[in-house]
Amino acid sequence: MNLLKRIILPALTLITAVTSACGTHGTPAAATTLATLADSLRDSLTAIATTYPAEIGIAVITSGGDTVTVNNADNYPLMSVFKLHQAIALCHRLEERGSSLDTVVSISPAQMNPDTWSPMLKDFTAPTISISIRDLLRYTLTLSDNNASN
């Protein structure tokens, strides 16, 4: 909770302020203000990123369509990070269709890879798995299950 109060909440507040301001276009003074806010956001994000012993890259797309980046020249392995974005896209699609997370889907053996990380395969022994989308997301996001993600 301390991390949330000390770093994440102030960063989100700053991001919200910048993205709100970046949605307005018009006078040269407004453009200067937006550039100043973007620079301020970049400086704050850089300060946060440098406090951790890791390679951190950040990109924020403002409501005005501008992009603020930190360490953008580096290449980062995506690995399982994409699973969060995939889950968000799936939830968006379900919402558009009026479908529920409790919708049950069937997964055949041909759709699964027995040679990848998959706690779901250990929990389900039947050849064909019937599982809710909610549980697939749980396997994907909390256990990084590759078959559930696929």
PyMOL commands that place a pseudoatom at each C-alpha (Angstrom):
pseudoatom trace, name=CA, resn=MET, resi=1, chain=A, elem=C, hetatm=0, pos=[0.000, 0.000, 0.000]
pseudoatom trace, name=CA, resn=ASN, resi=2, chain=A, elem=C, hetatm=0, pos=[2.919, 2.336, 0.713]
pseudoatom trace, name=CA, resn=LEU, resi=3, chain=A, elem=C, hetatm=0, pos=[4.130, 1.918, -2.885]
pseudoatom trace, name=CA, resn=LEU, resi=4, chain=A, elem=C, hetatm=0, pos=[0.625, 2.650, -4.112]
pseudoatom trace, name=CA, resn=LYS, resi=5, chain=A, elem=C, hetatm=0, pos=[0.375, 5.868, -2.075]
pseudoatom trace, name=CA, resn=ARG, resi=6, chain=A, elem=C, hetatm=0, pos=[3.935, 7.028, -2.640]
pseudoatom trace, name=CA, resn=ILE, resi=7, chain=A, elem=C, hetatm=0, pos=[4.490, 6.326, -6.328]
pseudoatom trace, name=CA, resn=ILE, resi=8, chain=A, elem=C, hetatm=0, pos=[1.561, 4.942, -8.263]
pseudoatom trace, name=CA, resn=LEU, resi=9, chain=A, elem=C, hetatm=0, pos=[-1.195, 7.323, -7.147]
pseudoatom trace, name=CA, resn=PRO, resi=10, chain=A, elem=C, hetatm=0, pos=[0.856, 10.499, -7.740]
pseudoatom trace, name=CA, resn=ALA, resi=11, chain=A, elem=C, hetatm=0, pos=[1.940, 9.161, -11.142]
pseudoatom trace, name=CA, resn=LEU, resi=12, chain=A, elem=C, hetatm=0, pos=[-1.650, 8.357, -12.100]
pseudoatom trace, name=CA, resn=THR, resi=13, chain=A, elem=C, hetatm=0, pos=[-2.755, 11.803, -10.933]
pseudoatom trace, name=CA, resn=LEU, resi=14, chain=A, elem=C, hetatm=0, pos=[-0.088, 13.402, -13.087]
pseudoatom trace, name=CA, resn=ILE, resi=15, chain=A, elem=C, hetatm=0, pos=[-0.965, 11.184, -16.043]
pseudoatom trace, name=CA, resn=THR, resi=16, chain=A, elem=C, hetatm=0, pos=[-4.637, 12.100, -15.664]
pseudoatom trace, name=CA, resn=ALA, resi=17, chain=A, elem=C, hetatm=0, pos=[-3.806, 15.802, -15.551]
pseudoatom trace, name=CA, resn=VAL, resi=18, chain=A, elem=C, hetatm=0, pos=[-1.589, 15.573, -18.610]
pseudoatom trace, name=CA, resn=THR, resi=19, chain=A, elem=C, hetatm=0, pos=[-3.956, 13.421, -20.640]
pseudoatom trace, name=CA, resn=SER, resi=20, chain=A, elem=C, hetatm=0, pos=[-6.863, 15.705, -19.798]
pseudoatom trace, name=CA, resn=ALA, resi=21, chain=A, elem=C, hetatm=0, pos=[-4.908, 18.769, -20.825]
pseudoatom trace, name=CA, resn=CYS, resi=22, chain=A, elem=C, hetatm=0, pos=[-3.539, 17.071, -23.918]
pseudoatom trace, name=CA, resn=GLY, resi=23, chain=A, elem=C, hetatm=0, pos=[-7.042, 16.558, -25.209]
pseudoatom trace, name=CA, resn=THR, resi=24, chain=A, elem=C, hetatm=0, pos=[-7.424, 20.294, -25.758]
pseudoatom trace, name=CA, resn=HIS, resi=25, chain=A, elem=C, hetatm=0, pos=[-5.877, 21.897, -28.800]
pseudoatom trace, name=CA, resn=GLY, resi=26, chain=A, elem=C, hetatm=0, pos=[-5.931, 25.440, -29.987]
pseudoatom trace, name=CA, resn=THR, resi=27, chain=A, elem=C, hetatm=0, pos=[-3.742, 28.407, -29.184]
pseudoatom trace, name=CA, resn=PRO, resi=28, chain=A, elem=C, hetatm=0, pos=[0.079, 28.451, -29.190]
pseudoatom trace, name=CA, resn=ALA, resi=29, chain=A, elem=C, hetatm=0, pos=[-0.100, 29.016, -25.422]
pseudoatom trace, name=CA, resn=ALA, resi=30, chain=A, elem=C, hetatm=0, pos=[-2.092, 25.783, -25.078]
pseudoatom trace, name=CA, resn=ALA, resi=31, chain=A, elem=C, hetatm=0, pos=[0.521, 23.940, -27.170]
pseudoatom trace, name=CA, resn=THR, resi=32, chain=A, elem=C, hetatm=0, pos=[3.289, 25.283, -24.921]
pseudoatom trace, name=CA, resn=THR, resi=33, chain=A, elem=C, hetatm=0, pos=[1.333, 24.187, -21.839]
pseudoatom trace, name=CA, resn=LEU, resi=34, chain=A, elem=C, hetatm=0, pos=[0.839, 20.718, -23.329]
pseudoatom trace, name=CA, resn=ALA, resi=35, chain=A, elem=C, hetatm=0, pos=[4.537, 20.398, -24.117]
pseudoatom trace, name=CA, resn=THR, resi=36, chain=A, elem=C, hetatm=0, pos=[5.399, 21.494, -20.578]
pseudoatom trace, name=CA, resn=LEU, resi=37, chain=A, elem=C, hetatm=0, pos=[2.954, 18.969, -19.116]
pseudoatom trace, name=CA, resn=ALA, resi=38, chain=A, elem=C, hetatm=0, pos=[4.342, 16.216, -21.342]
pseudoatom trace, name=CA, resn=ASP, resi=39, chain=A, elem=C, hetatm=0, pos=[7.897, 17.073, -20.271]
pseudoatom trace, name=CA, resn=SER, resi=40, chain=A, elem=C, hetatm=0, pos=[6.800, 17.093, -16.638]
pseudoatom trace, name=CA, resn=LEU, resi=41, chain=A, elem=C, hetatm=0, pos=[5.138, 13.703, -17.062]
pseudoatom trace, name=CA, resn=ARG, resi=42, chain=A, elem=C, hetatm=0, pos=[8.243, 12.295, -18.775]
pseudoatom trace, name=CA, resn=ASP, resi=43, chain=A, elem=C, hetatm=0, pos=[10.476, 13.623, -15.973]
pseudoatom trace, name=CA, resn=SER, resi=44, chain=A, elem=C, hetatm=0, pos=[8.221, 12.135, -13.280]
pseudoatom trace, name=CA, resn=LEU, resi=45, chain=A, elem=C, hetatm=0, pos=[8.023, 8.761, -14.982]
pseudoatom trace, name=CA, resn=THR, resi=46, chain=A, elem=C, hetatm=0, pos=[11.790, 8.726, -15.495]
pseudoatom trace, name=CA, resn=ALA, resi=47, chain=A, elem=C, hetatm=0, pos=[12.324, 9.503, -11.804]
pseudoatom trace, name=CA, resn=ILE, resi=48, chain=A, elem=C, hetatm=0, pos=[10.018, 6.630, -10.835]
pseudoatom trace, name=CA, resn=ALA, resi=49, chain=A, elem=C, hetatm=0, pos=[11.606, 4.186, -13.289]
pseudoatom trace, name=CA, resn=THR, resi=50, chain=A, elem=C, hetatm=0, pos=[15.156, 4.936, -12.146]
pseudoatom trace, name=CA, resn=THR, resi=51, chain=A, elem=C, hetatm=0, pos=[14.329, 4.006, -8.541]
pseudoatom trace, name=CA, resn=TYR, resi=52, chain=A, elem=C, hetatm=0, pos=[14.049, 0.330, -9.508]
pseudoatom trace, name=CA, resn=PRO, resi=53, chain=A, elem=C, hetatm=0, pos=[16.938, -2.011, -10.365]
pseudoatom trace, name=CA, resn=ALA, resi=54, chain=A, elem=C, hetatm=0, pos=[15.422, -2.988, -13.697]
pseudoatom trace, name=CA, resn=GLU, resi=55, chain=A, elem=C, hetatm=0, pos=[15.161, -1.924, -17.311]
pseudoatom trace, name=CA, resn=ILE, resi=56, chain=A, elem=C, hetatm=0, pos=[11.839, -0.126, -17.485]
pseudoatom trace, name=CA, resn=GLY, resi=57, chain=A, elem=C, hetatm=0, pos=[10.227, 1.334, -20.568]
pseudoatom trace, name=CA, resn=ILE, resi=58, chain=A, elem=C, hetatm=0, pos=[7.049, 3.398, -20.386]
pseudoatom trace, name=CA, resn=ALA, resi=59, chain=A, elem=C, hetatm=0, pos=[4.726, 4.771, -23.049]
pseudoatom trace, name=CA, resn=VAL, resi=60, chain=A, elem=C, hetatm=0, pos=[1.636, 6.849, -22.332]
pseudoatom trace, name=CA, resn=ILE, resi=61, chain=A, elem=C, hetatm=0, pos=[-0.730, 7.829, -25.116]
pseudoatom trace, name=CA, resn=THR, resi=62, chain=A, elem=C, hetatm=0, pos=[-2.607, 10.960, -24.137]
pseudoatom trace, name=CA, resn=SER, resi=63, chain=A, elem=C, hetatm=0, pos=[-6.236, 11.646, -24.966]
pseudoatom trace, name=CA, resn=GLY, resi=64, chain=A, elem=C, hetatm=0, pos=[-4.966, 14.078, -27.605]
pseudoatom trace, name=CA, resn=GLY, resi=65, chain=A, elem=C, hetatm=0, pos=[-3.064, 11.279, -29.323]
pseudoatom trace, name=CA, resn=ASP, resi=66, chain=A, elem=C, hetatm=0, pos=[0.427, 12.386, -28.261]
pseudoatom trace, name=CA, resn=THR, resi=67, chain=A, elem=C, hetatm=0, pos=[2.837, 9.788, -26.898]
pseudoatom trace, name=CA, resn=VAL, resi=68, chain=A, elem=C, hetatm=0, pos=[5.127, 10.366, -23.914]
pseudoatom trace, name=CA, resn=THR, resi=69, chain=A, elem=C, hetatm=0, pos=[7.922, 7.793, -23.631]
pseudoatom trace, name=CA, resn=VAL, resi=70, chain=A, elem=C, hetatm=0, pos=[10.698, 6.838, -21.230]
pseudoatom trace, name=CA, resn=ASN, resi=71, chain=A, elem=C, hetatm=0, pos=[13.562, 4.584, -22.406]
pseudoatom trace, name=CA, resn=ASN, resi=72, chain=A, elem=C, hetatm=0, pos=[11.865, 4.138, -25.745]
pseudoatom trace, name=CA, resn=ALA, resi=73, chain=A, elem=C, hetatm=0, pos=[15.025, 3.228, -27.686]
pseudoatom trace, name=CA, resn=ASP, resi=74, chain=A, elem=C, hetatm=0, pos=[15.503, -0.050, -25.815]
pseudoatom trace, name=CA, resn=ASN, resi=75, chain=A, elem=C, hetatm=0, pos=[14.004, -3.368, -26.969]
pseudoatom trace, name=CA, resn=TYR, resi=76, chain=A, elem=C, hetatm=0, pos=[12.111, -5.298, -24.309]
pseudoatom trace, name=CA, resn=PRO, resi=77, chain=A, elem=C, hetatm=0, pos=[10.982, -8.920, -24.391]
pseudoatom trace, name=CA, resn=LEU, resi=78, chain=A, elem=C, hetatm=0, pos=[7.202, -9.042, -24.195]
pseudoatom trace, name=CA, resn=MET, resi=79, chain=A, elem=C, hetatm=0, pos=[6.923, -12.582, -22.876]
pseudoatom trace, name=CA, resn=SER, resi=80, chain=A, elem=C, hetatm=0, pos=[3.705, -13.028, -20.871]
pseudoatom trace, name=CA, resn=VAL, resi=81, chain=A, elem=C, hetatm=0, pos=[3.040, -9.306, -20.505]
pseudoatom trace, name=CA, resn=PHE, resi=82, chain=A, elem=C, hetatm=0, pos=[0.789, -9.512, -23.576]
pseudoatom trace, name=CA, resn=LYS, resi=83, chain=A, elem=C, hetatm=0, pos=[-1.639, -11.693, -21.606]
pseudoatom trace, name=CA, resn=LEU, resi=84, chain=A, elem=C, hetatm=0, pos=[-2.975, -8.658, -19.757]
pseudoatom trace, name=CA, resn=HIS, resi=85, chain=A, elem=C, hetatm=0, pos=[-3.660, -6.820, -23.012]
pseudoatom trace, name=CA, resn=GLN, resi=86, chain=A, elem=C, hetatm=0, pos=[-5.223, -9.937, -24.464]
pseudoatom trace, name=CA, resn=ALA, resi=87, chain=A, elem=C, hetatm=0, pos=[-7.513, -10.250, -21.422]
pseudoatom trace, name=CA, resn=ILE, resi=88, chain=A, elem=C, hetatm=0, pos=[-8.575, -6.611, -21.699]
pseudoatom trace, name=CA, resn=ALA, resi=89, chain=A, elem=C, hetatm=0, pos=[-9.356, -7.060, -25.405]
pseudoatom trace, name=CA, resn=LEU, resi=90, chain=A, elem=C, hetatm=0, pos=[-11.346, -10.213, -24.660]
pseudoatom trace, name=CA, resn=CYS, resi=91, chain=A, elem=C, hetatm=0, pos=[-13.388, -8.451, -21.976]
pseudoatom trace, name=CA, resn=HIS, resi=92, chain=A, elem=C, hetatm=0, pos=[-14.059, -5.598, -24.389]
pseudoatom trace, name=CA, resn=ARG, resi=93, chain=A, elem=C, hetatm=0, pos=[-15.224, -8.054, -27.046]
pseudoatom trace, name=CA, resn=LEU, resi=94, chain=A, elem=C, hetatm=0, pos=[-17.488, -9.846, -24.564]
pseudoatom trace, name=CA, resn=GLU, resi=95, chain=A, elem=C, hetatm=0, pos=[-18.995, -6.538, -23.507]
pseudoatom trace, name=CA, resn=GLU, resi=96, chain=A, elem=C, hetatm=0, pos=[-19.645, -5.556, -27.134]
pseudoatom trace, name=CA, resn=ARG, resi=97, chain=A, elem=C, hetatm=0, pos=[-21.395, -8.853, -27.768]
pseudoatom trace, name=CA, resn=GLY, resi=98, chain=A, elem=C, hetatm=0, pos=[-23.332, -8.780, -24.505]
pseudoatom trace, name=CA, resn=SER, resi=99, chain=A, elem=C, hetatm=0, pos=[-21.668, -12.033, -23.425]
pseudoatom trace, name=CA, resn=SER, resi=100, chain=A, elem=C, hetatm=0, pos=[-20.751, -13.010, -19.893]
pseudoatom trace, name=CA, resn=LEU, resi=101, chain=A, elem=C, hetatm=0, pos=[-17.492, -14.094, -18.314]
pseudoatom trace, name=CA, resn=ASP, resi=102, chain=A, elem=C, hetatm=0, pos=[-19.493, -17.132, -17.200]
pseudoatom trace, name=CA, resn=THR, resi=103, chain=A, elem=C, hetatm=0, pos=[-19.871, -18.293, -20.816]
pseudoatom trace, name=CA, resn=VAL, resi=104, chain=A, elem=C, hetatm=0, pos=[-18.532, -21.845, -21.061]
pseudoatom trace, name=CA, resn=VAL, resi=105, chain=A, elem=C, hetatm=0, pos=[-16.272, -22.822, -23.935]
pseudoatom trace, name=CA, resn=SER, resi=106, chain=A, elem=C, hetatm=0, pos=[-14.933, -26.214, -24.953]
pseudoatom trace, name=CA, resn=ILE, resi=107, chain=A, elem=C, hetatm=0, pos=[-11.268, -26.715, -25.736]
pseudoatom trace, name=CA, resn=SER, resi=108, chain=A, elem=C, hetatm=0, pos=[-10.282, -29.823, -27.679]
pseudoatom trace, name=CA, resn=PRO, resi=109, chain=A, elem=C, hetatm=0, pos=[-6.951, -31.620, -27.337]
pseudoatom trace, name=CA, resn=ALA, resi=110, chain=A, elem=C, hetatm=0, pos=[-5.990, -30.380, -30.817]
pseudoatom trace, name=CA, resn=GLN, resi=111, chain=A, elem=C, hetatm=0, pos=[-6.210, -26.798, -29.524]
pseudoatom trace, name=CA, resn=MET, resi=112, chain=A, elem=C, hetatm=0, pos=[-3.772, -27.421, -26.650]
pseudoatom trace, name=CA, resn=ASN, resi=113, chain=A, elem=C, hetatm=0, pos=[-0.030, -27.846, -26.489]
pseudoatom trace, name=CA, resn=PRO, resi=114, chain=A, elem=C, hetatm=0, pos=[0.998, -30.523, -23.957]
pseudoatom trace, name=CA, resn=ASP, resi=115, chain=A, elem=C, hetatm=0, pos=[4.612, -29.290, -24.063]
pseudoatom trace, name=CA, resn=THR, resi=116, chain=A, elem=C, hetatm=0, pos=[4.055, -25.782, -22.675]
pseudoatom trace, name=CA, resn=TRP, resi=117, chain=A, elem=C, hetatm=0, pos=[3.463, -24.318, -19.221]
pseudoatom trace, name=CA, resn=SER, resi=118, chain=A, elem=C, hetatm=0, pos=[-0.160, -25.146, -18.447]
pseudoatom trace, name=CA, resn=PRO, resi=119, chain=A, elem=C, hetatm=0, pos=[-1.421, -25.675, -14.896]
pseudoatom trace, name=CA, resn=MET, resi=120, chain=A, elem=C, hetatm=0, pos=[-4.898, -25.931, -16.452]
pseudoatom trace, name=CA, resn=LEU, resi=121, chain=A, elem=C, hetatm=0, pos=[-3.915, -29.244, -18.104]
pseudoatom trace, name=CA, resn=LYS, resi=122, chain=A, elem=C, hetatm=0, pos=[-2.934, -30.620, -14.702]
pseudoatom trace, name=CA, resn=ASP, resi=123, chain=A, elem=C, hetatm=0, pos=[-6.281, -29.597, -13.213]
pseudoatom trace, name=CA, resn=PHE, resi=124, chain=A, elem=C, hetatm=0, pos=[-8.425, -30.958, -16.057]
pseudoatom trace, name=CA, resn=THR, resi=125, chain=A, elem=C, hetatm=0, pos=[-7.881, -34.581, -17.026]
pseudoatom trace, name=CA, resn=ALA, resi=126, chain=A, elem=C, hetatm=0, pos=[-10.706, -35.023, -19.559]
pseudoatom trace, name=CA, resn=PRO, resi=127, chain=A, elem=C, hetatm=0, pos=[-9.578, -34.861, -23.187]
pseudoatom trace, name=CA, resn=THR, resi=128, chain=A, elem=C, hetatm=0, pos=[-11.948, -31.974, -23.940]
pseudoatom trace, name=CA, resn=ILE, resi=129, chain=A, elem=C, hetatm=0, pos=[-12.061, -29.185, -21.380]
pseudoatom trace, name=CA, resn=SER, resi=130, chain=A, elem=C, hetatm=0, pos=[-15.281, -27.281, -20.699]
pseudoatom trace, name=CA, resn=ILE, resi=131, chain=A, elem=C, hetatm=0, pos=[-14.434, -24.110, -18.819]
pseudoatom trace, name=CA, resn=SER, resi=132, chain=A, elem=C, hetatm=0, pos=[-15.830, -20.626, -18.278]
pseudoatom trace, name=CA, resn=ILE, resi=133, chain=A, elem=C, hetatm=0, pos=[-14.118, -17.648, -19.823]
pseudoatom trace, name=CA, resn=ARG, resi=134, chain=A, elem=C, hetatm=0, pos=[-13.721, -16.306, -16.272]
pseudoatom trace, name=CA, resn=ASP, resi=135, chain=A, elem=C, hetatm=0, pos=[-11.682, -19.379, -15.319]
pseudoatom trace, name=CA, resn=LEU, resi=136, chain=A, elem=C, hetatm=0, pos=[-9.643, -19.184, -18.535]
pseudoatom trace, name=CA, resn=LEU, resi=137, chain=A, elem=C, hetatm=0, pos=[-8.749, -15.600, -17.618]
pseudoatom trace, name=CA, resn=ARG, resi=138, chain=A, elem=C, hetatm=0, pos=[-7.866, -16.697, -14.085]
pseudoatom trace, name=CA, resn=TYR, resi=139, chain=A, elem=C, hetatm=0, pos=[-5.499, -19.344, -15.463]
pseudoatom trace, name=CA, resn=THR, resi=140, chain=A, elem=C, hetatm=0, pos=[-4.085, -16.867, -17.966]
pseudoatom trace, name=CA, resn=LEU, resi=141, chain=A, elem=C, hetatm=0, pos=[-3.536, -13.929, -15.605]
pseudoatom trace, name=CA, resn=THR, resi=142, chain=A, elem=C, hetatm=0, pos=[-2.762, -15.531, -12.260]
pseudoatom trace, name=CA, resn=LEU, resi=143, chain=A, elem=C, hetatm=0, pos=[-0.955, -18.692, -13.356]
pseudoatom trace, name=CA, resn=SER, resi=144, chain=A, elem=C, hetatm=0, pos=[0.388, -17.504, -16.743]
pseudoatom trace, name=CA, resn=ASP, resi=145, chain=A, elem=C, hetatm=0, pos=[-1.102, -20.584, -18.395]
pseudoatom trace, name=CA, resn=ASN, resi=146, chain=A, elem=C, hetatm=0, pos=[-0.111, -20.685, -22.070]
pseudoatom trace, name=CA, resn=ASN, resi=147, chain=A, elem=C, hetatm=0, pos=[-2.932, -22.984, -23.206]
pseudoatom trace, name=CA, resn=ALA, resi=148, chain=A, elem=C, hetatm=0, pos=[-5.565, -20.860, -21.463]
pseudoatom trace, name=CA, resn=SER, resi=149, chain=A, elem=C, hetatm=0, pos=[-4.088, -17.801, -23.121]
pseudoatom trace, name=CA, resn=ASN, resi=150, chain=A, elem=C, hetatm=0, pos=[-4.055, -19.412, -26.545]
for i in range(1, 150): cmd.bond("trace and resi %d" % i, "trace and resi %d" % (i + 1))
show_as sticks, trace
zoom trace
